[in-house]
Amino acid sequence: MTGGELVISPGTMYGTLSKMEKDGLIVFEREEEKRKLYRISELGKEILHLEMKRIERLYKNSKGVKINE
């Protein structure tokens, strides 16, 4: 998805999934061939929507900002 720009170690990924599950952002669905499958919860959808709006605002506010190189 990131074209190799972002690499996440298994420890980081599983730790993050565990925290997200404890925080109620995702819900364990089932296991398939040693893979755990999750779905986003309603709370997770609300938080995701808020975060997307925040990032969109940052992007819009950064347009036209000149960076001295």
C-alpha atoms as one frame of an Amber mdcrd trajectory, in Angstrom:
protein
   0.000   0.000   0.000   2.846   2.429   0.735   5.238   1.298  -1.993   7.804
   0.321   0.628   7.869   3.762   2.250   6.441   2.436   5.491   7.600  -0.833
   7.052   5.944  -2.071  10.254   7.490  -4.854  12.296   5.236  -7.702  13.461
   5.682  -6.630  17.100   4.527  -3.107  16.343   1.592  -4.316  14.259   0.324
  -6.859  16.779   0.839  -4.472  19.678  -1.155  -1.813  17.853  -3.958  -4.241
  16.988  -4.120  -5.362  20.627  -4.351  -1.759  21.860  -6.983  -0.881  19.264
  -9.047  -3.886  20.337  -8.734  -2.958  24.037  -9.744   0.624  23.200 -12.839
  -0.624  21.367 -11.769   0.638  17.930 -11.748  -2.799  16.308 -13.524  -6.090
  17.056 -12.114  -9.592  16.536 -14.189 -11.409  13.921 -12.560 -14.774  13.328
  -9.331 -16.590  12.640  -8.402 -17.989   9.222  -5.216 -19.980   8.680  -3.478
 -18.469  11.740  -4.600 -14.954  10.751  -6.859 -12.931  12.990  -9.457 -10.899
  11.146 -10.902  -7.753  12.688 -13.639  -5.314  11.733 -13.857  -1.674  12.642
 -16.317  -0.906  15.448 -18.825   1.939  15.477 -16.512   3.835  17.851 -13.634
   3.126  15.483 -15.639   4.556  12.579 -16.371   7.721  14.566 -12.714   8.184
  15.525 -11.575   7.476  11.952 -14.020  10.066  10.598 -12.776  12.693  13.070
  -9.138  11.921  12.247  -9.780  12.150   8.508 -11.439  15.550   8.984  -8.454
  16.700  11.094  -5.958  15.627   8.431  -8.063  17.239   5.711  -8.012  20.535
   7.673  -4.224  20.308   8.051  -3.866  19.711   4.316  -6.150  22.617   3.391
  -4.370  24.921   5.846  -0.961  23.956   4.457  -1.829  24.880   0.877  -0.049
  28.030  -0.102   2.480  27.794   2.704   5.944  28.363   1.276   8.835  26.355
   2.645  12.310  27.911   2.503  14.701  25.355   1.102
